[in-house]
Amino acid sequence: MTSSQDASVLAQGSEGGGAALSQVIGLSAVALVVMLVVLWIGYMHRERKITWLNSIAEWTGRRFTRPPWVALPITIFISAICCALFGFIWDVSLHIGKGRDPGPLANPAHYFIVIGLFFVFVAGCTAIVLPYDKPGPAAVRITDNWYAPVGGIVMAGCGLYALTGFPLDDVWHRIFGQDVTLWGPTHLMMIGGAGFSTLSALFLEHEGRKADHGGLEEGAAPQDGIGLKFVQYLGLAGVLVGLSVYQIEFDFGVPQFRQVFQPMLIAAAASLALVAARMFMGRGAALIAAVIAIGLRGIVAFLVAPVLDAPVNWFALYLGPAVIVELLALTPLFTRPVVFGLVSGLGIGTVGLWLESLWVNAVYPYPWPASIWPEALAMAVPVAVFAGGCGAMVGMVLTGQRLPRRAISVGLVVLTVLAIGGATANGLRYSVPASETATFALTEAAGPGPGRFVTADVRFNPPTVISEDPNWVSVLAWQGGLTNERGQFVDHLRKVGPGHYRSTKPMPVSGNWKTLMRVHDGTTMTAVPIYLAADPGIGVKEVPADAQFTRPFVSEITILQRERSPDIPASLWLIGCIVVLVCTLAMIAGISWGAGRINNHEPSGSETELQPSGQS
C-alpha cells in the first residue's frame, strides 16, 4: 500500500476500529464551539453583564420553591439524564440488532447520548456559576466572592467523567478494535458517570432545601408541593435506574459475562437506592421509587422496541426488595440508620433476590437456574449488605442526620468497593474446554422471515463436556438487521440425552446474521460458531452452516466480539483498564467527599431528621 493509500485509509477510519478522522475533527470542532459558548455565558453572568440567565433561574425557582441555583440546574439535569438514558438503551439495541457503527455520526442514538451527557455537565456548571451569594454553609469558595454548591461541583465532575468516555472510546477502538460489549472500560466510564450523577442531583436539592428552610424550628419540615415531591421521588428512582444500567446485557438477552453477576448487580442497585429512598422520603418511598423506575424504564423500552422496532429489553422490577426495605423500616432498626441499611442489604441479598427471581424466571431470556444460587449469594450478600450501609449514609446526608465518625463512614465506603471488586474478580473467572468439540446436523426449515433457516441436532464430544444442569445451552443469533426479526434470536436447546441437544425453533443462518451455540455451565463459558457472515471490513471470511460439521468449543468473546483485535498485548489492555479503574475510584471519592462536606456543615443539633414531608 502506498503512502497516499495509507493516508486515505487513516482519514476514512477502519471498520471495527476508530471513526473516520473527518468525523472526529467535526465532532471536536462542534464540541469546542459549544463549550466556548457555555463558558462565555457563564463569564457574562458572573460579571453581571447579562440578566436573562438569572431571570430564567428565578422563574424556575418559584415553580419548585427552591433557590434559582438549584431549580434550573435540576431541570436541565432531569431532561439531560432522560435523553442520555434513551440514547444509551437505543444504542445497545442497535448494536445487538445491526452490529457495529460505520461511525459515531451514523448512529442516531449517539446524538442523544452525547447531548444528554453534555447537558449533565452543563447542569453542574450552571449550578456552579448561578449563585451570586454563598449558597449555603457547605459551599466551596472559588474566588473571594464566588462560592459553588457541592452538588453542582459533583454533578459537573460526574458529567465530565462520563463525557470524556466518548472520545476515549474512539481511541480505545483504534487500539483494541471494537469490544461490542456493555462492559468495555470506556463504556463503563459513560455509564458510571451518568449513573452516579443522580446522587449529585439529590445533594444539590438538599443544599437548596437547607438554604431555603434554614430558619425552621427544630423538628419542623418544609412544606413542599406535590410537584417538588415528585421531583424528589424521581431523583431517587433515577439513582435506581442509573445503577441498573450495568445489567443491560442481561436485560437484552445477550449477556457476555457469567450469570452470577446479574443477582449481584440487582442487589447492589436495590440496596443503595431503596434504603436511601426510605430514609429520605419516609413510608412507602422505596415502593414509590421502584414504581417510578419501572415507569421510566418501561417508557424507554416501549420506545426502543415496538416504536423503533429494535430488540426487546426487560428490566428488574425491584418491588420485592422494596417490600423488604419497607417492612424492616417498621422495626426499631430504623432508629439506627447504618444498622438498618446493613440489615436491609442482607434482606435484599437473600429474600429480595428470591422475590426478584420470580419475575426474572417468568420473562427474561435467561432465567436463573437453581445451580447459580450458592455462588450468586456468596457474591450478592456482602455487596448488598455494604451497599445498604452506604444507602443509609446517603439517607442520613439527605435528612440532615450526622454521619458516623469518619473511620466508620469512610471504612464502609471502602468495604463496599472491596466487596464489589472481590465479587467482580470472582465473576470474571471462566474456563473454556481445551479440546472438546460439538457435532451439528442441520435440517432445512421454514423460518419467520427471509433467508435460510435450519434446526439443529447437536452432540457434544465427549458427552460429559458439561454437567447435567448447566446454566444454559442455547443458540444466539444477532446483528441480522432490524428488518429481520429485530436482528436478534434466542433458542434454548432441548436436552434429549447426555450431551445431546436439539433446536426448538428454526434459527437464521444466512445474510448478516452471526449465529452460535452458547454454553454456560458454572465457570465454563464457551461457544461454537454455527454461521458467521463474511466481514470484509475486519478481514474475516464466512463461517458456513453446512449440513453437517464438527467444530471445537472456543471462547465466546472470539465470536461475540469478532471486531476486537486479537494481537494486542494483554499488558496494554490491563494498563487501559487500570487507568479507567483509577478514574472511577476518583469519581467515587469525589461523591463521598461531597456527601461528607455537606454533612459536616449541618447546623449543630441537626441529628433530628429533616424529611421533606416530616415522615417517620
C-alpha positions as CSV (number, residue, x, y, z in Angstrom):
1,M,0.0,0.0,0.0
2,T,1.4,3.4,-0.9
3,S,1.7,6.3,1.5
4,S,-1.2,8.1,-0.2
5,Q,-3.4,5.0,0.3
6,D,-2.3,4.8,3.9
7,A,-3.4,8.4,4.4
8,S,-6.7,7.7,2.7
9,V,-7.4,4.7,5.0
10,L,-6.4,6.7,8.1
11,A,-8.7,9.6,7.0
12,Q,-11.6,7.2,6.4
13,G,-11.1,5.2,9.6
14,S,-11.2,1.5,9.7
15,E,-14.2,-0.8,10.2
16,G,-14.1,-2.3,13.6
17,G,-11.7,0.4,14.7
18,G,-11.9,4.1,15.3
19,A,-14.1,6.5,13.4
20,A,-13.0,8.4,10.3
21,L,-10.8,11.4,11.2
22,S,-13.2,13.7,9.4
23,Q,-15.9,12.8,11.8
24,V,-13.6,13.1,14.8
25,I,-12.5,16.5,13.7
26,G,-16.0,17.6,13.0
27,L,-17.3,16.5,16.4
28,S,-14.4,18.0,18.2
29,A,-14.9,21.4,16.4
30,V,-18.6,21.4,17.3
31,A,-17.8,20.5,20.9
32,L,-15.2,23.2,21.2
33,V,-17.6,25.9,19.8
34,V,-20.4,24.8,22.2
35,M,-18.1,24.7,25.1
36,L,-16.9,28.2,24.4
37,V,-20.4,29.5,24.2
38,V,-21.2,27.9,27.6
39,L,-18.1,29.5,29.1
40,W,-19.0,32.9,27.6
41,I,-22.5,32.7,29.1
42,G,-21.0,31.8,32.5
43,Y,-18.5,34.6,32.4
44,M,-21.1,37.2,31.3
45,H,-23.4,36.0,34.1
46,R,-20.7,36.2,36.8
47,E,-19.7,39.7,35.6
48,R,-23.4,40.6,35.7
49,K,-23.4,41.7,32.1
50,I,-26.4,39.5,31.3
51,T,-29.5,39.1,33.3
52,W,-31.6,36.6,31.3
53,L,-29.9,33.5,32.8
54,N,-30.7,34.7,36.3
55,S,-34.3,35.6,35.3
56,I,-34.9,32.1,33.9
57,A,-33.4,30.5,37.1
58,E,-35.5,32.7,39.4
59,W,-38.7,31.8,37.4
60,T,-37.8,28.1,37.7
61,G,-37.1,28.5,41.4
62,R,-40.5,30.0,42.1
63,R,-42.1,27.0,40.4
64,F,-40.2,24.5,42.6
65,T,-39.8,26.5,45.8
66,R,-36.0,26.1,45.7
67,P,-33.2,28.6,45.1
68,P,-32.6,29.5,41.5
69,W,-29.1,27.8,41.6
70,V,-31.0,24.5,42.4
71,A,-34.2,24.7,40.3
72,L,-32.7,25.5,36.9
73,P,-29.8,23.0,37.1
74,I,-32.1,20.2,38.3
75,T,-34.5,21.0,35.4
76,I,-31.6,20.8,32.9
77,F,-30.3,17.6,34.6
78,I,-33.6,15.7,34.5
79,S,-34.0,16.5,30.8
80,A,-30.4,15.6,30.1
81,I,-30.3,12.3,32.0
82,C,-33.5,11.1,30.4
83,C,-32.1,12.0,27.0
84,A,-28.9,10.0,27.7
85,L,-30.8,7.0,29.1
86,F,-33.0,6.8,26.0
87,G,-30.0,7.2,23.7
88,F,-28.0,4.6,25.6
89,I,-30.6,1.9,25.6
90,W,-31.4,2.6,21.9
91,D,-27.7,2.4,21.1
92,V,-27.3,-1.0,22.8
93,S,-30.3,-2.3,20.9
94,L,-28.8,-1.1,17.6
95,H,-25.6,-2.9,18.3
96,I,-27.5,-6.1,19.1
97,G,-29.8,-5.8,16.1
98,K,-27.5,-4.4,13.4
99,G,-23.9,-4.7,14.7
100,R,-21.2,-2.1,14.8
101,D,-21.4,1.5,13.6
102,P,-19.9,2.9,10.4
103,G,-19.0,5.9,12.6
104,P,-20.4,8.0,15.5
105,L,-22.4,10.2,13.2
106,A,-24.0,7.2,11.5
107,N,-25.7,6.1,14.7
108,P,-28.7,8.3,15.7
109,A,-28.6,7.1,19.3
110,H,-25.2,8.6,19.7
111,Y,-26.7,12.1,19.4
112,F,-28.9,11.5,22.3
113,I,-26.1,10.1,24.4
114,V,-23.7,13.0,23.6
115,I,-26.3,15.7,24.1
116,G,-27.5,14.1,27.3
117,L,-24.1,13.7,28.9
118,F,-23.0,17.2,27.8
119,F,-26.0,18.8,29.4
120,V,-25.5,16.8,32.6
121,F,-22.1,18.5,32.7
122,V,-23.8,21.9,31.8
123,A,-26.3,21.4,34.6
124,G,-23.5,21.1,37.1
125,C,-21.7,24.1,35.7
126,T,-24.9,26.1,35.8
127,A,-25.3,25.3,39.5
128,I,-21.6,26.5,40.0
129,V,-21.9,29.8,38.2
130,L,-25.5,30.9,39.1
131,P,-25.3,31.9,42.8
132,Y,-24.2,35.5,43.4
133,D,-24.2,34.9,47.2
134,K,-22.8,32.0,49.2
135,P,-25.2,29.1,48.5
136,G,-25.3,27.5,52.0
137,P,-22.6,26.6,54.6
138,A,-21.1,23.7,52.7
139,A,-20.4,25.8,49.5
140,V,-16.9,25.7,48.1
141,R,-15.0,29.0,47.7
142,I,-13.7,29.5,44.1
143,T,-12.8,33.2,44.4
144,D,-13.1,35.8,47.1
145,N,-16.8,36.4,46.2
146,W,-17.7,33.3,44.3
147,Y,-18.9,30.1,46.1
148,A,-20.2,27.0,44.4
149,P,-22.7,24.4,45.8
150,V,-21.1,21.0,46.5
151,G,-23.9,19.2,44.5
152,G,-23.1,21.3,41.4
153,I,-19.4,20.5,41.6
154,V,-20.0,16.8,42.0
155,M,-22.6,16.9,39.1
156,A,-20.2,18.7,36.8
157,G,-17.4,16.2,37.7
158,C,-19.6,13.2,37.0
159,G,-20.8,14.7,33.8
160,L,-17.3,15.5,32.6
161,Y,-16.1,12.0,33.5
162,A,-19.0,10.4,31.5
163,L,-18.4,12.8,28.6
164,T,-14.7,12.0,28.5
165,G,-15.6,8.4,27.9
166,F,-16.9,9.2,24.4
167,P,-13.7,10.4,22.7
168,L,-11.7,7.9,24.7
169,D,-14.0,5.2,23.3
170,D,-12.8,6.1,19.8
171,V,-9.2,5.9,20.9
172,W,-9.8,2.6,22.6
173,H,-11.4,1.2,19.4
174,R,-8.4,2.4,17.3
175,I,-6.0,0.4,19.6
176,F,-8.0,-2.6,20.5
177,G,-10.8,-2.8,17.9
178,Q,-14.4,-2.6,18.8
179,D,-15.3,-4.5,22.0
180,V,-19.0,-4.9,21.3
181,T,-20.0,-5.3,25.0
182,L,-21.6,-3.0,27.5
183,W,-18.7,-3.7,29.9
184,G,-15.9,-2.2,27.8
185,P,-13.8,0.1,30.0
186,T,-14.7,3.3,28.2
187,H,-18.3,2.3,28.1
188,L,-18.2,1.9,31.9
189,M,-16.9,5.5,32.1
190,M,-20.0,6.8,30.4
191,I,-22.4,4.5,32.3
192,G,-20.8,5.2,35.7
193,G,-20.6,9.0,35.3
194,A,-24.2,9.2,34.2
195,G,-25.5,6.7,36.8
196,F,-23.7,8.2,39.8
197,S,-24.5,11.8,38.8
198,T,-28.1,11.1,40.0
199,L,-26.7,11.2,43.6
200,S,-25.2,14.7,42.9
201,A,-28.7,15.9,42.0
202,L,-30.0,14.8,45.3
203,F,-27.1,16.5,47.1
204,L,-27.9,19.7,45.2
205,E,-31.6,19.6,46.1
206,H,-30.7,19.0,49.7
207,E,-28.4,22.1,49.8
208,G,-31.2,24.2,48.3
209,R,-33.7,22.9,50.8
210,K,-31.5,23.7,53.7
211,A,-30.7,27.2,52.3
212,D,-34.4,27.9,51.8
213,H,-35.5,26.5,55.1
214,G,-32.6,27.1,57.4
215,G,-34.8,29.2,59.8
216,L,-37.2,26.3,60.6
217,E,-37.6,25.4,64.2
218,E,-36.1,22.1,65.3
219,G,-38.2,19.2,64.1
220,A,-40.2,21.3,61.6
221,A,-40.4,20.3,58.0
222,P,-40.6,22.4,54.9
223,Q,-44.0,22.2,53.1
224,D,-43.1,21.2,49.6
225,G,-45.7,21.0,46.8
226,I,-46.6,17.8,45.1
227,G,-44.6,18.8,42.0
228,L,-41.4,19.1,44.0
229,K,-42.1,15.8,45.9
230,F,-42.4,14.1,42.5
231,V,-39.1,15.5,41.5
232,Q,-37.6,14.2,44.7
233,Y,-39.1,10.7,44.1
234,L,-37.9,10.9,40.5
235,G,-34.3,11.6,41.8
236,L,-34.4,8.5,43.9
237,A,-35.9,6.4,41.1
238,G,-33.1,7.9,38.9
239,V,-30.5,6.5,41.3
240,L,-32.1,3.1,40.9
241,V,-32.3,3.3,37.1
242,G,-28.8,4.7,36.9
243,L,-27.3,1.8,38.9
244,S,-29.4,-0.7,36.9
245,V,-27.8,0.2,33.6
246,Y,-24.9,-2.1,34.3
247,Q,-27.4,-5.0,33.9
248,I,-28.4,-4.1,30.3
249,E,-26.7,-7.1,28.6
250,F,-28.8,-9.4,30.7
251,D,-31.9,-7.3,30.0
252,F,-31.4,-7.7,26.3
253,G,-30.6,-11.4,26.5
254,V,-27.0,-11.1,25.3
255,P,-25.0,-11.4,28.5
256,Q,-21.3,-11.8,27.8
257,F,-20.4,-12.5,31.4
258,R,-21.3,-15.2,33.9
259,Q,-24.9,-15.3,35.1
260,V,-23.9,-14.8,38.8
261,F,-23.3,-11.1,38.0
262,Q,-27.0,-10.4,37.5
263,P,-28.2,-11.1,41.0
264,M,-25.3,-9.2,42.5
265,L,-26.0,-6.1,40.3
266,I,-29.6,-6.1,41.2
267,A,-28.9,-6.4,44.9
268,A,-26.3,-3.6,44.8
269,A,-28.6,-1.2,43.0
270,A,-31.6,-2.0,45.2
271,S,-29.7,-1.7,48.5
272,L,-28.2,1.6,47.8
273,A,-31.2,3.3,46.2
274,L,-34.1,1.9,48.1
275,V,-32.6,2.3,51.6
276,A,-31.8,5.9,50.8
277,A,-35.3,6.4,49.4
278,R,-37.0,5.1,52.5
279,M,-34.8,7.1,54.8
280,F,-35.2,10.3,52.8
281,M,-38.9,10.3,51.8
282,G,-40.5,8.2,54.5
283,R,-43.1,5.5,54.5
284,G,-43.8,3.9,51.1
285,A,-40.9,5.7,49.5
286,A,-39.0,2.6,48.5
287,L,-42.0,1.2,46.7
288,I,-42.8,4.6,45.1
289,A,-39.2,4.9,43.8
290,A,-39.4,1.4,42.4
291,V,-42.7,2.1,40.6
292,I,-41.4,5.3,39.1
293,A,-38.3,3.5,38.0
294,I,-40.5,0.9,36.3
295,G,-42.3,3.7,34.5
296,L,-39.1,5.3,33.3
297,R,-37.6,2.0,32.0
298,G,-41.0,0.9,30.6
299,I,-41.4,4.1,28.6
300,V,-37.9,3.8,27.1
301,A,-38.3,0.0,26.5
302,F,-41.6,0.8,24.6
303,L,-40.0,3.5,22.5
304,V,-37.0,1.3,21.6
305,A,-38.8,-2.0,20.9
306,P,-42.3,-1.5,19.5
307,V,-41.9,2.1,18.2
308,L,-38.3,1.8,16.8
309,D,-38.7,-1.9,16.0
310,A,-35.4,-2.8,17.8
311,P,-34.7,-5.8,20.1
312,V,-36.8,-6.0,23.3
313,N,-35.3,-5.3,26.7
314,W,-36.6,-6.4,30.0
315,F,-35.6,-4.9,33.4
316,A,-35.6,-5.7,37.1
317,L,-38.7,-4.5,38.9
318,Y,-37.2,-4.1,42.4
319,L,-40.6,-4.5,44.0
320,G,-39.6,-7.4,46.2
321,P,-36.5,-5.6,47.6
322,A,-38.6,-2.5,48.1
323,V,-41.1,-4.5,50.2
324,I,-38.2,-5.9,52.3
325,V,-36.9,-2.4,53.0
326,E,-40.4,-1.1,53.9
327,L,-41.0,-4.0,56.3
328,L,-37.7,-3.6,58.1
329,A,-38.3,0.2,58.4
330,L,-41.3,-0.6,60.6
331,T,-39.0,-2.2,63.2
332,P,-36.8,-0.4,65.8
333,L,-33.9,-0.9,63.4
334,F,-34.9,2.3,61.6
335,T,-33.8,4.3,64.6
336,R,-30.2,3.1,63.9
337,P,-29.7,4.1,60.3
338,V,-26.5,2.3,59.4
339,V,-27.6,-0.9,61.1
340,F,-30.9,-0.5,59.3
341,G,-29.1,-0.2,56.0
342,L,-26.9,-3.2,56.6
343,V,-29.8,-5.4,57.6
344,S,-31.9,-4.2,54.7
345,G,-29.0,-5.2,52.4
346,L,-29.0,-8.6,53.9
347,G,-32.7,-8.9,53.3
348,I,-32.4,-7.7,49.8
349,G,-29.5,-10.0,49.0
350,T,-31.5,-13.1,50.1
351,V,-35.3,-12.9,50.2
352,G,-35.4,-9.8,48.0
353,L,-33.4,-11.6,45.3
354,W,-35.7,-14.7,45.6
355,L,-38.7,-12.4,45.0
356,E,-37.0,-10.8,42.0
357,S,-36.1,-14.2,40.6
358,L,-39.9,-14.9,40.2
359,W,-40.0,-12.0,37.6
360,V,-36.7,-12.9,36.0
361,N,-37.7,-16.5,35.5
362,A,-41.0,-15.5,34.1
363,V,-39.9,-13.0,31.4
364,Y,-36.1,-12.9,30.9
365,P,-34.5,-14.8,28.0
366,Y,-32.1,-16.4,30.5
367,P,-33.8,-17.5,33.8
368,W,-31.9,-18.2,36.9
369,P,-31.2,-22.0,37.4
370,A,-31.1,-23.4,40.9
371,S,-27.4,-24.2,40.4
372,I,-26.3,-20.5,40.5
373,W,-27.7,-19.7,43.9
374,P,-24.8,-20.7,46.2
375,E,-22.2,-18.7,44.2
376,A,-24.7,-15.9,43.5
377,L,-25.5,-15.4,47.2
378,A,-21.8,-15.5,48.1
379,M,-21.3,-12.6,45.7
380,A,-24.5,-10.7,46.2
381,V,-24.9,-10.8,50.0
382,P,-21.7,-8.9,51.1
383,V,-22.2,-6.4,48.2
384,A,-25.8,-5.8,49.2
385,V,-25.0,-5.5,52.9
386,F,-22.3,-2.9,52.4
387,A,-24.3,-1.1,49.7
388,G,-27.2,-0.9,52.1
389,G,-25.0,0.7,54.6
390,C,-23.9,3.3,52.0
391,G,-27.5,3.8,51.1
392,A,-28.2,4.6,54.8
393,M,-25.5,7.1,54.8
394,V,-26.9,8.8,51.7
395,G,-30.2,8.9,53.5
396,M,-28.6,10.4,56.6
397,V,-27.0,13.2,54.5
398,L,-30.3,14.0,52.8
399,T,-32.2,14.1,56.1
400,G,-29.6,16.1,58.0
401,Q,-28.5,13.4,60.4
402,R,-24.9,13.2,61.4
403,L,-22.9,10.5,59.7
404,P,-20.9,8.1,61.9
405,R,-17.4,9.1,62.7
406,R,-15.0,9.3,59.8
407,A,-13.3,6.0,60.3
408,I,-16.7,4.2,60.1
409,S,-18.2,6.1,57.2
410,V,-15.0,6.0,55.1
411,G,-14.4,2.4,56.1
412,L,-17.9,1.5,55.0
413,V,-17.4,3.0,51.5
414,V,-14.0,1.2,51.2
415,L,-15.5,-2.1,52.2
416,T,-18.3,-1.6,49.7
417,V,-15.7,-1.0,46.9
418,L,-13.7,-4.0,48.0
419,A,-16.7,-6.2,48.2
420,I,-17.8,-5.2,44.7
421,G,-14.2,-5.7,43.5
422,G,-13.9,-9.1,45.0
423,A,-17.2,-10.3,43.7
424,T,-16.3,-8.9,40.2
425,A,-13.0,-10.7,40.2
426,N,-14.7,-13.9,41.1
427,G,-17.4,-13.4,38.4
428,L,-14.8,-12.8,35.7
429,R,-13.3,-16.2,36.2
430,Y,-14.3,-18.5,33.4
431,S,-12.9,-21.5,31.5
432,V,-13.0,-22.9,28.0
433,P,-12.9,-26.6,27.1
434,A,-9.4,-27.5,25.9
435,S,-10.0,-29.9,23.0
436,E,-13.7,-30.9,23.1
437,T,-15.9,-30.5,20.1
438,A,-19.6,-30.4,19.1
439,T,-21.1,-32.2,16.0
440,F,-24.1,-30.5,14.3
441,A,-26.6,-32.0,12.0
442,L,-28.7,-29.2,10.4
443,T,-32.1,-29.6,8.8
444,E,-33.7,-27.0,6.5
445,A,-36.8,-25.4,7.9
446,A,-39.2,-22.7,7.1
447,G,-38.5,-19.5,9.1
448,P,-40.4,-16.5,10.1
449,G,-38.5,-14.2,7.7
450,P,-36.5,-14.2,4.5
451,G,-33.2,-16.1,4.2
452,R,-32.2,-19.6,5.2
453,F,-33.4,-21.2,8.4
454,V,-32.4,-24.5,9.9
455,T,-33.0,-26.6,13.0
456,A,-30.0,-28.4,14.7
457,D,-29.3,-31.7,16.3
458,V,-26.1,-31.3,18.5
459,R,-23.9,-33.9,20.1
460,F,-21.1,-33.0,22.5
461,N,-17.8,-34.9,22.1
462,P,-17.4,-36.2,24.8
463,P,-21.0,-36.0,26.2
464,T,-19.5,-35.0,29.6
465,V,-18.3,-31.6,28.4
466,I,-20.8,-30.0,30.7
467,S,-22.8,-31.0,33.8
468,E,-26.3,-32.4,33.9
469,D,-27.7,-29.0,34.9
470,P,-25.9,-26.2,33.0
471,N,-26.9,-22.5,33.2
472,W,-27.9,-22.6,29.6
473,V,-27.3,-24.4,26.3
474,S,-28.7,-22.0,23.7
475,V,-28.4,-20.6,20.2
476,L,-28.0,-16.9,19.9
477,A,-28.3,-15.2,16.5
478,W,-27.8,-11.4,16.4
479,Q,-26.9,-8.4,14.3
480,G,-29.1,-9.7,11.5
481,G,-30.6,-6.3,10.8
482,L,-33.6,-4.6,12.3
483,T,-35.9,-5.5,9.4
484,N,-35.4,-9.2,10.1
485,E,-36.9,-10.4,13.4
486,R,-35.4,-7.2,15.0
487,G,-32.0,-8.6,14.4
488,Q,-32.0,-11.0,17.4
489,F,-32.9,-14.6,18.0
490,V,-32.5,-16.8,21.2
491,D,-33.4,-20.5,21.4
492,H,-32.8,-22.7,24.4
493,L,-31.9,-26.1,23.1
494,R,-33.9,-29.1,24.4
495,K,-31.9,-31.8,26.1
496,V,-32.7,-35.3,24.6
497,G,-29.8,-37.3,26.2
498,P,-26.3,-36.9,27.8
499,G,-24.5,-34.3,25.8
500,H,-27.3,-34.4,23.1
501,Y,-29.5,-31.3,22.4
502,R,-32.0,-30.2,19.7
503,S,-33.4,-26.9,18.5
504,T,-36.9,-25.9,19.5
505,K,-37.4,-23.4,16.6
506,P,-35.7,-22.6,13.3
507,M,-32.6,-20.4,13.5
508,P,-31.3,-18.0,10.8
509,V,-28.1,-18.9,9.1
510,S,-27.7,-16.5,6.2
511,G,-27.3,-12.8,5.4
512,N,-25.7,-10.7,8.0
513,W,-26.5,-13.0,11.0
514,K,-24.0,-14.2,13.5
515,T,-25.3,-17.5,14.8
516,L,-23.6,-19.5,17.5
517,M,-24.3,-22.1,20.2
518,R,-23.6,-20.8,23.6
519,V,-22.8,-22.9,26.7
520,H,-22.7,-21.6,30.2
521,D,-22.1,-24.1,33.0
522,G,-20.8,-22.7,36.3
523,T,-17.4,-21.2,35.4
524,T,-17.5,-22.6,31.9
525,M,-18.4,-20.1,29.2
526,T,-17.8,-21.3,25.7
527,A,-19.4,-21.3,22.3
528,V,-19.3,-22.9,18.8
529,P,-20.0,-20.9,15.7
530,I,-22.8,-22.2,13.5
531,Y,-22.9,-19.4,10.9
532,L,-20.9,-16.2,10.8
533,A,-21.3,-13.8,7.9
534,A,-18.2,-12.7,6.0
535,D,-17.0,-9.4,7.2
536,P,-14.5,-7.8,4.7
537,G,-14.3,-4.7,6.9
538,I,-12.3,-6.6,9.5
539,G,-10.9,-9.2,7.1
540,V,-12.7,-12.3,8.2
541,K,-14.3,-14.9,6.0
542,E,-17.7,-16.5,6.2
543,V,-18.2,-19.5,8.6
544,P,-20.7,-21.5,6.6
545,A,-23.6,-23.5,8.1
546,D,-23.0,-26.8,6.3
547,A,-25.5,-29.6,6.6
548,Q,-23.1,-31.5,9.0
549,F,-19.9,-30.3,10.7
550,T,-17.8,-30.7,13.8
551,R,-16.2,-27.7,15.4
552,P,-14.2,-27.1,18.6
553,F,-15.5,-25.2,21.6
554,V,-13.9,-21.7,21.7
555,S,-14.1,-18.7,24.0
556,E,-17.3,-16.8,23.4
557,I,-15.5,-13.5,23.2
558,T,-13.8,-14.6,19.9
559,I,-17.2,-14.9,18.3
560,L,-19.3,-12.2,20.1
561,Q,-16.5,-9.6,19.7
562,R,-15.1,-10.5,16.3
563,E,-14.0,-6.9,15.7
564,R,-11.7,-7.0,18.8
565,S,-8.0,-7.1,17.8
566,P,-6.6,-10.4,19.0
567,D,-2.9,-9.5,18.7
568,I,-2.8,-6.5,21.1
569,P,-0.6,-7.3,24.2
570,A,-2.6,-8.2,27.2
571,S,-0.4,-5.8,29.3
572,L,-1.7,-2.8,27.2
573,W,-5.3,-3.9,27.8
574,L,-4.5,-4.2,31.5
575,I,-3.0,-0.7,31.6
576,G,-6.0,0.8,30.0
577,C,-8.4,-1.0,32.4
578,I,-6.3,0.2,35.4
579,V,-6.5,3.8,34.2
580,V,-10.3,3.6,33.9
581,L,-10.5,2.0,37.3
582,V,-8.4,4.7,38.9
583,C,-10.6,7.4,37.3
584,T,-13.7,5.6,38.6
585,L,-12.4,5.3,42.1
586,A,-11.6,9.1,41.9
587,M,-15.2,9.7,41.0
588,I,-16.5,7.6,43.9
589,A,-14.1,9.5,46.2
590,G,-15.5,12.8,44.9
591,I,-19.0,11.8,45.6
592,S,-18.1,10.6,49.0
593,W,-16.2,13.9,49.6
594,G,-19.3,15.8,48.6
595,A,-21.6,13.9,50.9
596,G,-19.2,14.3,53.8
597,R,-18.7,18.0,53.2
598,I,-22.5,18.6,53.1
599,N,-23.0,16.6,56.3
600,N,-20.1,18.2,58.2
601,H,-21.7,21.7,57.6
602,E,-25.0,20.7,59.1
603,P,-26.1,23.1,61.9
604,S,-25.4,22.0,65.4
605,G,-28.1,19.7,66.7
606,S,-29.2,18.6,63.2
607,E,-29.3,14.9,64.2
608,T,-33.0,15.3,64.1
609,E,-34.4,14.2,60.7
610,L,-35.4,17.0,58.3
611,Q,-37.5,15.0,55.9
612,P,-39.5,16.8,53.2
613,S,-42.9,15.6,54.4
614,G,-42.0,15.1,58.1
615,Q,-42.5,11.3,57.8
616,S,-41.1,8.9,60.3
